[in-house]
Each structure stands twice: as structure tokens, then as C-alpha cells.
């Protein structure tokens, strides 16, 4: 049996964990899981070079849960992530993996959220803490976090944490952790800074590297050479020609990001922009809308999009060529996942061609060139997303669950379950995607009826 078809049953996992993996549809390990998990289970420190979409969260999640003792109510694992979005996704995935284990508590601690609610949650403790370095360090300094029983430290997307200036925070956190621990470092790229960080936080780590080409075989890559002034028009031309259901457009700067989003909106595209000037609530709402397929295009900078985990992404457009070749690989890896086909189109001005050549060298093959004049700009774009997102003014803090929302929508048989898409429940707000054809009915239903015995504020997001 080949490495990437190795069964999870070959691992020394508990029966509840194995049964849950089967229920979740995990039939065989991905390459990163097959190579990393045996090393994690033997207790080695690990450096794993693998990008988003490779299955790394399941790899370190199983490693953490394998040695967790739920009866010992103390923090046994700490997972550091670069962004709140990624931390939330990691926490959700660990909870899914742990659902057949009794009373495992996972707590997220991230910046951009009120400190008071986190202080209250910390008073009740947690087995696993997932968070951003800055906020974790604040809680440590205030005496609200201590790690005497910690056995595992995970640094997820370590390269982006360094890019975002978290190196000093990570070093300070490391000083508060037990020396006897396992440290797992995951990174899409492996620059010298990562090597130096690993030397400080790990002991004789084993190295696992999964080549991007294994995942990129499903991705069709194209290159269009175009002057900077014509790039926004070319984005519209690409969208008009291929009509993708969901697209991420990557820009190198916040300014370009907003300009592209504005131009697409003027052309009739349902678009959201994600960059550092957006506050946390706006970011959450935009990511939910895009993940729900109620916005057709997401325009983002690399840092803002880190941790983005969107299923069935049709296309990636590189409005700017990435400054680093490995970042390009990471960008395009967001499409063509789980065996599906994807397309990545890169727009390159004359001054960016040298970076294109570097990317081609890294990938071991050339882009297929498309002549710019073969894609005329459409006068108007009508990329209407298939879903509409409704927001509900209650969440986890009000004990609201996805099942409550689904029940409220379908109990009167006015709306079928197949017309209800992704349901996201946050602390104080919830979001539900519904088929565009029944959006008006769904909004009216939720506004007029009670959800879990209460009248709640429900709004539609355009």
C-alpha cells in the first residue's frame, strides 16, 4: 500500500478516535499525516513543511488527543496560530476529532475579542488552548494561564507568525513552558528565520517535507502578461470568460485589495475585501459570507487570507505576483483540493516577470501563457452567488446550536433541508446560508417566528 493510502488503523489510536475518524469520512491518511503521525506518536519534536489543505491540522490534532488525559483537568496542549480565523478553524477541527472522547474542553484565546469573556472562560479551565501569540502572552503575564502540566506545543503556520511580527511573543511564551514537552512546528515555507526559531524551541526535531506538486496536479495554471494599469480590467475579463462560482483574488497591498474590490463591485460582482484595515466583526462576516457561497469573489492580502479554509474554491487569481515563490504555491493550493479540479491565473507586469521565472523553477514547469487580447473585458458582470447569508442575533453564549436554526427553517415544511447551507454559530452571532431562490421566505420565517422560544433579530446580507 502506498504511503498516501495508509489506513488510520495502522496507528496506535484509541478505539473511540478510530471510530470517529471513520464517521467523519477519513478513510486514508494524506501524505503529511502518513509521514508525521508515526514520528509524533513516538514523541519526537517535528518540523513539518506542508501547506494549507495538506491535512496538517488532523495530523497535530490527533497527536495532541492521542496523549491527552481528559480526567486530568489541566492545560495539556497549546496551539499557537497567526490569526483568529485559523485559530477558530483549528479549534473546530480538534473538537470534531475529539467528539467521541468524554469531556474534552478546547478554548480559543485570540486578539480582537473582548478580554472579559476570555477571563471568564479561563476560570473554568481547558485541556487544550488554541490562540494567537499576543493574546496568549497577555493572559500569561496577568497570571491567568499556567502550563505546569503541558506536554505539547504546536506552532501552526509558523512562517506567517514570524511575518506578522510574533517572534518575540513566541520566545516569551516558550520561557513559561515546561522544558520536558513535545514541540510540533508546521510551516508552508522554511526560510532561515524558521530554522532559527526551531533551534530555540525544539530538541533534535525530525523533518518531514511534503512537496507541493503532489497537491498541485489538480490545478491548471495560466499566466497573462499585462501592464499594471490593465490588471483590474483583466480580472473582470477572466471572471467573464470562466464564470467561476467562487474566486479568491490575491493582492500584495491593502490599497490594491480595496481598489480591485471597488472596481468589481461597480461591475456588478458580489465581492468582499479582506485586509488589515477591516475590524474583526467585518472580517468574520466577510469570511462567513464567502465560505457560505453568498459572495462570489474574495479579494485579499496574503496575511489577511491566512487560515482561510474554503471548500470547493473554483479559482485563484494572482492580481500581483507573490514576492516569494513558496507563497505563490501556498496561494494556488487553496483551489483543487480533495481531488477536485482547480484553476489559478497569474497576472504579471513587466517588472514581475523575474519572479514568475523563479516560481517556474520552483515548480519544475512553465505556466501556460494566455494572450491578454484573447480575453475582452465584459461591459457588465453578473456573477450571482447561489446562496444568501442571514445573520441571527444570538450565538453560543445564548446556547443556540446549528440544529435550532435548521429546525426553525424547516419545521413548517416551507423550506426543504436541501435549501439550507452552512450554519456558523459564533459567540454572539450566528449565520446561515440559504438558497437564493428561498432567501425571502427564509428571512420572513425567521423574523416572524421564534427560534428556541425567543424572538431574535434576523438580517439579510447582500
C-alpha positions as MATLAB code, in Angstrom:
seq = 'XXXXXXXXXXXXXXXXXXXXXXXXXXXXXXXXXXXXXXXXXXXXXXXXXXXXXXXXXXXXXXXXXXXXXXXXXXXXXXXXXXXXXXXXXXXXXXXXXXXXXXXXXXXXXXXXXXXXXXXXXXXXXXXXXXXXXXXXXXXXXXXXXXXXXXXXXXXXXXXXXXXXXXXXXXXXXXXXXXXXXXXXXXXXXXXXXXXXXXXXXXXXXXXXXXXXXXXXXXXXXXXXXXXXXXXXXXXXXXXXXXXXXXXXXXXXXXXXXXXXXXXXXXXXXXXXXXXXXXXXXXXXXXXXXXXXXXXXXXXXXXXXXXXXXXXXXXXXXXXXXXXXXXXXXXXXXXXXXXXXXXXXXXXXXXXXXXXXXXXXXXXXXXXXXXXXXXXXXXXXXXXXXXXXXXXXXXXXXXXXXXXXXXXXXXXXXXXXXXXXXXXXXXXXXXXXXXXXXXXXXXXXXXXXXXXXXXXXXXXXXX';
ca = [
       0.000    0.000    0.000;
       1.409    3.402   -0.928;
       2.190    5.988    1.717;
      -0.699    8.274    0.864;
      -3.173    5.364    1.107;
      -2.081    4.248    4.572;
      -5.056    3.456    6.796;
      -5.500    5.272   10.122;
      -5.979    1.828   11.696;
      -2.227    1.230   11.327;
      -1.673    3.874   14.026;
      -1.831    3.217   17.791;
      -5.027    5.258   18.164;
      -7.739    4.547   20.712;
     -10.896    2.821   19.529;
     -13.093    5.956   20.051;
     -10.710    8.087   17.949;
     -10.577    5.482   15.159;
     -14.364    5.078   15.121;
     -14.820    8.843   14.938;
     -12.358    9.139   12.034;
     -14.456    6.593   10.151;
     -17.662    8.515   10.898;
     -16.013   11.728    9.666;
     -15.098   10.052    6.373;
     -11.329    9.886    6.932;
     -10.542    6.640    5.121;
      -6.830    7.053    4.482;
      -4.050    9.363    5.575;
      -2.794   12.221    3.427;
       0.978   12.262    2.760;
       1.679   14.694    5.631;
      -0.383   12.592    8.051;
       1.279    9.335    6.972;
       4.767   10.762    7.448;
       4.206   12.946   10.504;
       1.915   10.884   12.749;
       4.318    7.950   13.436;
       7.004   10.492   14.453;
       4.521   12.424   16.605;
       3.371    9.224   18.325;
       6.926    8.199   19.105;
       7.325   11.513   20.954;
       9.754   13.264   18.608;
       9.831   17.006   18.085;
       8.809   17.643   14.492;
       9.301   20.214   11.734;
       6.712   19.669    9.017;
       6.858   21.677    5.814;
       3.361   21.456    4.367;
       0.829   23.923    3.106;
      -2.813   24.600    3.893;
      -5.033   21.834    2.544;
      -2.498   19.052    3.172;
      -4.257   17.699    6.281;
      -1.802   19.064    8.842;
      -4.488   20.076   11.375;
      -5.682   16.479   11.623;
      -2.051   15.374   11.998;
      -1.239   17.512   15.015;
      -4.831   17.291   16.342;
      -4.596   13.501   16.566;
      -1.137   13.819   18.092;
      -2.471   16.089   20.836;
      -5.562   13.955   21.530;
      -3.629   10.667   21.492;
      -1.739   11.600   24.652;
      -4.445   13.751   26.288;
      -5.798   12.647   29.651;
      -9.356   14.078   29.881;
      -9.587   13.127   33.588;
      -6.682   15.484   34.347;
      -8.391   18.871   34.088;
      -5.351   20.994   33.276;
      -3.935   22.589   30.124;
      -2.009   19.807   28.401;
      -1.574   21.307   24.921;
      -1.087   24.798   23.475;
      -1.590   25.547   19.757;
      -0.321   28.933   18.501;
      -1.756   30.316   15.238;
      -1.117   33.563   13.287;
      -4.755   34.694   13.003;
      -8.032   34.398   14.823;
      -9.632   32.813   11.739;
      -7.097   29.993   11.692;
      -7.323   29.540   15.482;
     -11.116   29.183   15.211;
     -10.761   26.600   12.431;
      -8.157   24.614   14.357;
     -10.329   24.589   17.487;
     -13.367   23.410   15.483;
     -11.329   20.623   13.874;
      -9.896   19.421   17.212;
     -13.404   19.386   18.722;
     -14.603   17.295   15.756;
     -11.746   14.833   16.223;
     -12.433   14.653   19.971;
     -16.213   14.242   19.853;
     -16.100   10.554   20.911;
     -13.839   11.378   23.877;
     -15.564   12.366   27.108;
     -15.465   15.978   28.303;
     -12.537   17.370   26.286;
     -12.563   21.158   26.589;
     -10.920   23.275   23.869;
     -10.652   27.048   24.445;
      -9.684   29.736   21.908;
      -7.876   32.885   23.088;
      -7.317   35.446   20.329;
      -6.840   39.174   19.908;
      -9.676   41.285   18.538;
     -12.151   39.887   21.075;
     -13.231   41.257   24.493;
     -10.845   40.252   27.257;
     -13.637   39.890   29.825;
     -15.307   36.902   28.190;
     -11.950   35.135   27.878;
     -11.142   35.763   31.540;
     -14.463   34.175   32.476;
     -13.772   31.138   30.284;
     -10.275   30.743   31.715;
     -11.694   30.493   35.237;
     -13.281   27.195   34.146;
     -10.009   25.899   32.640;
      -9.358   23.870   29.469;
      -7.462   20.782   28.292;
      -6.329   22.390   25.015;
      -5.811   26.099   24.343;
      -5.673   27.456   20.793;
      -4.821   31.109   20.212;
      -2.716   33.903   18.802;
       0.665   34.607   20.467;
      -0.100   38.208   21.508;
      -3.279   37.379   23.400;
      -1.843   34.191   24.943;
       1.118   36.191   26.291;
      -1.194   38.835   27.801;
      -3.064   36.154   29.743;
       0.222   34.598   30.893;
       1.569   37.934   32.149;
      -1.700   38.588   34.006;
      -1.315   35.260   35.810;
      -4.406   33.705   34.212;
      -2.555   30.956   32.337;
      -0.054   28.465   33.616;
       1.369   25.410   31.905;
       2.830   23.133   34.581;
       1.043   20.101   33.032;
       1.618   20.999   29.379;
       3.030   18.171   27.256;
       2.607   19.510   23.691;
       3.281   22.847   21.978;
       2.142   23.295   18.362;
       3.264   26.202   16.175;
       0.850   26.238   13.235;
       1.806   28.252   10.132;
       4.954   29.351   11.903;
       6.256   31.274    8.884;
       3.211   33.582    8.925;
       3.523   34.144   12.670;
       7.052   35.407   12.045;
       5.867   37.510    9.068;
       3.310   39.138   11.356;
       5.898   40.050   13.995;
       5.083   37.423   16.642;
       8.655   36.153   17.096;
       9.280   37.983   20.402;
       5.910   36.829   21.776;
       6.636   33.201   20.846;
      10.033   33.397   22.529;
       8.446   34.871   25.673;
       5.744   32.170   25.760;
       8.364   29.452   25.317;
      10.117   30.616   28.505;
       6.929   29.909   30.521;
       6.522   26.324   29.267;
       7.940   23.092   30.739;
      11.262   22.017   29.214;
      10.003   18.449   29.008;
       7.462   18.749   26.212;
       6.927   17.813   22.580;
       7.060   20.714   20.100;
       5.466   20.374   16.662;
       6.241   23.120   14.119;
       4.222   23.363   10.897;
       5.159   25.822    8.170;
       4.308   26.253    4.482;
       7.804   27.643    3.828;
      11.156   27.094    5.521;
      13.197   30.308    5.455;
      16.243   30.860    7.692;
      14.073   32.538   10.353;
      12.093   29.330   10.818;
      15.298   27.333   11.143;
      16.444   29.717   13.882;
      13.071   29.531   15.660;
      13.153   25.722   15.565;
      16.628   25.737   17.113;
      15.282   27.786   20.047;
      12.056   25.901   20.753;
      12.840   22.292   19.756;
      15.203   19.469   20.632;
      16.617   17.307   17.830;
      13.494   17.643   15.658;
      12.711   15.210   12.850;
      11.946   16.822    9.482;
       9.039   15.984    7.172;
       8.568   17.759    3.847;
       5.625   17.283    1.511;
       6.217   18.645   -1.974;
       3.528   20.993   -3.236;
       3.482   19.234   -6.602;
       1.622   16.283   -5.086;
      -1.344   18.552   -4.399;
      -0.913   20.876   -7.385;
      -1.522   18.165  -10.003;
      -5.231   19.039   -9.827;
      -4.579   22.738  -10.561;
      -4.495   24.259  -14.053;
      -2.124   27.257  -14.062;
      -2.193   30.102  -16.569;
      -0.136   33.309  -16.961;
      -1.268   36.561  -18.576;
       1.292   39.322  -19.152;
      -0.422   42.672  -18.744;
       0.643   46.220  -17.723;
      -0.244   47.311  -14.159;
      -2.872   49.778  -15.407;
      -4.803   46.994  -17.161;
      -4.811   44.428  -14.357;
      -8.226   45.334  -12.876;
      -9.807   45.077  -16.327;
      -8.116   41.725  -16.847;
      -9.563   40.377  -13.584;
     -13.023   41.240  -14.922;
     -12.172   39.639  -18.282;
     -11.072   36.408  -16.569;
     -14.222   36.286  -14.431;
     -16.364   36.982  -17.501;
     -14.731   34.209  -19.537;
     -14.635   31.416  -16.915;
     -17.581   32.430  -14.666;
     -16.208   30.653  -11.565;
     -18.619   30.082   -8.692;
     -16.075   31.216   -6.084;
     -12.783   33.057   -6.588;
     -10.030   34.450   -4.347;
      -8.043   37.358   -5.812;
      -4.666   37.896   -4.105;
      -3.070   41.344   -3.939;
       0.253   42.294   -2.345;
      -1.059   45.513   -0.721;
      -4.159   46.663    1.182;
      -4.593   49.559   -1.247;
      -4.689   47.324   -4.328;
      -7.016   44.974   -2.497;
      -9.616   47.669   -1.869;
      -9.270   49.171   -5.372;
      -9.874   45.807   -7.059;
     -12.868   45.102   -4.824;
     -14.370   48.515   -5.595;
     -13.970   48.013   -9.364;
     -15.556   44.557   -9.224;
     -18.459   45.841   -7.154;
     -19.040   48.629   -9.701;
     -19.142   45.932  -12.407;
     -21.944   44.079  -10.605;
     -19.897   41.398   -8.848;
     -20.828   40.211   -5.354;
     -17.423   40.817   -3.737;
     -15.858   41.168   -0.276;
     -12.426   42.647    0.554;
     -10.293   41.276    3.367;
      -7.267   43.248    4.564;
      -5.674   44.684    7.692;
      -7.881   47.794    7.855;
     -11.026   45.728    8.488;
     -12.181   45.305   12.094;
     -12.725   41.805   13.474;
     -16.506   41.802   13.157;
     -16.327   42.837    9.490;
     -13.665   40.193    8.839;
     -15.803   37.478   10.447;
     -18.865   38.485    8.454;
     -16.977   38.645    5.145;
     -15.329   35.257    5.634;
     -18.648   33.676    6.563;
     -20.380   35.181    3.503;
     -17.667   33.911    1.175;
     -17.486   30.470    2.804;
     -21.292   30.285    2.537;
     -21.102   30.975   -1.221;
     -23.165   34.137   -0.803;
     -20.321   36.276   -2.202;
     -18.684   35.269   -5.496;
     -15.252   36.888   -5.051;
     -12.969   37.474   -2.086;
     -10.135   39.976   -2.646;
      -7.433   39.604   -0.004;
      -3.845   40.169    1.006;
      -1.797   37.097    1.952;
      -1.738   37.895    5.665;
      -5.500   38.542    5.777;
      -6.291   35.295    3.958;
      -4.020   33.118    6.081;
      -6.020   30.351    7.647;
      -8.777   30.683    5.079;
     -10.301   27.251    4.574;
     -12.900   27.339    1.805;
     -14.303   24.132    0.352;
     -14.692   23.823   -3.440;
     -12.853   27.025   -4.386;
     -13.109   27.271   -8.184;
     -10.335   29.757   -8.977;
      -7.417   31.744   -7.606;
      -6.323   34.925   -9.405;
      -2.951   36.416   -8.523;
      -3.525   40.121   -9.209;
       0.076   40.667   -8.074;
       2.806   38.043   -8.405;
       3.791   36.862   -4.929;
       7.100   38.237   -3.631;
       8.202   34.718   -2.621;
       7.833   31.643   -4.837;
       6.649   29.471   -1.951;
       3.893   31.967   -1.136;
       2.631   31.517   -4.708;
       2.467   27.763   -4.123;
       0.530   28.377   -0.916;
      -1.910   30.726   -2.676;
      -2.807   28.415   -5.534;
      -3.089   25.437   -3.181;
      -6.391   26.869   -1.982;
      -8.057   25.540   -5.125;
      -8.013   21.993   -6.482;
      -8.443   20.354   -3.084;
      -9.731   16.927   -2.100;
      -9.377   15.567   -5.630;
     -11.380   18.339   -7.304;
     -10.060   20.384  -10.224;
      -8.985   23.995   -9.752;
      -7.645   26.893  -11.804;
      -5.035   29.518  -10.907;
      -4.407   32.551  -13.138;
      -1.481   34.889  -12.535;
      -1.338   38.436  -13.924;
       2.236   39.665  -14.414;
       3.521   43.106  -15.367;
       6.974   43.501  -16.927;
       8.712   44.148  -13.604;
       7.285   40.936  -12.140;
       8.497   38.513  -14.823;
      11.678   37.659  -12.909;
       9.507   36.421  -10.029;
       7.468   34.343  -12.485;
      10.673   32.645  -13.650;
      11.607   31.864  -10.031;
       8.175   30.290   -9.453;
       8.503   28.204  -12.622;
      11.905   26.981  -11.465;
      10.499   26.006   -8.046;
       7.541   24.171   -9.606;
       9.617   22.469  -12.261;
       7.361   23.515  -15.129;
       6.317   26.639  -17.009;
       2.977   28.411  -16.859;
       0.760   28.110  -19.908;
       0.647   31.622  -21.427;
      -2.617   33.305  -22.446;
      -2.560   36.343  -24.725;
      -4.187   39.331  -22.998;
      -6.115   40.387  -26.111;
      -7.821   36.967  -26.252;
      -9.854   37.925  -23.180;
     -12.004   41.010  -23.859;
     -13.358   42.890  -20.846;
     -17.132   42.419  -20.442;
     -19.240   45.555  -20.089;
     -21.070   44.124  -17.089;
     -20.529   41.035  -14.962;
     -23.393   39.083  -13.473;
     -21.741   36.630  -11.116;
     -24.648   35.978   -8.793;
     -23.712   33.671   -5.923;
     -26.014   30.678   -5.375;
     -26.623   31.373   -1.688;
     -27.693   34.250    0.570;
     -26.465   34.673    4.151;
     -28.798   35.555    7.014;
     -27.417   36.717   10.375;
     -29.168   35.897   13.646;
     -28.631   37.972   16.789;
     -27.679   35.116   19.124;
     -24.922   32.522   19.399;
     -23.101   30.076   21.648;
     -23.396   32.372   24.680;
     -27.201   32.088   24.320;
     -26.965   28.276   23.978;
     -28.008   28.486   20.322;
     -26.999   25.459   18.232;
     -26.966   24.762   14.471;
     -29.815   22.281   14.947;
     -32.024   25.012   16.427;
     -31.570   27.174   13.317;
     -32.115   24.281   10.921;
     -35.267   23.291   12.812;
     -36.648   26.830   12.741;
     -36.196   26.939    8.957;
     -37.568   23.507    8.074;
     -40.152   22.614   10.748;
     -43.112   24.157    8.857;
     -42.138   22.360    5.614;
     -41.987   25.737    3.818;
     -38.258   25.313    3.194;
     -36.557   21.989    2.459;
     -33.408   20.953    4.266;
     -31.506   20.784    0.965;
     -32.071   24.573    0.568;
     -30.155   25.257    3.798;
     -26.380   25.520    3.511;
     -23.616   26.127    6.011;
     -24.589   27.200    9.538;
     -21.959   29.051   11.585;
     -22.570   29.726   15.288;
     -20.253   32.262   16.939;
     -20.300   33.607   20.486;
     -22.996   36.246   19.996;
     -23.997   35.958   16.335;
     -24.957   33.111   14.028;
     -25.049   32.884   10.248;
     -26.988   30.561    7.967;
     -26.700   30.198    4.194;
     -29.908   29.563    2.271;
     -30.566   29.004   -1.408;
     -31.090   32.335   -3.172;
     -34.461   31.123   -4.518;
     -35.886   30.792   -0.991;
     -33.993   33.647    0.709;
     -37.033   35.930    1.069;
     -39.144   33.114    2.532;
     -36.362   32.148    4.953;
     -35.864   35.731    6.134;
     -39.595   36.229    6.696;
     -39.879   32.900    8.503;
     -37.049   33.623   10.946;
     -38.136   37.230   11.524;
     -41.742   36.284   12.296;
     -41.226   33.068   14.266;
     -39.324   32.245   17.437;
     -36.039   30.370   17.500;
     -35.689   28.185   20.579;
     -38.614   30.052   22.149;
     -37.220   33.544   21.524;
     -37.752   36.309   19.001;
     -34.356   37.184   17.553;
     -33.081   39.908   15.212;
     -32.511   38.402   11.757;
     -30.966   40.290    8.824;
     -30.053   39.502    5.241;
     -26.551   40.316    3.967;
     -26.480   41.487    0.364;
];
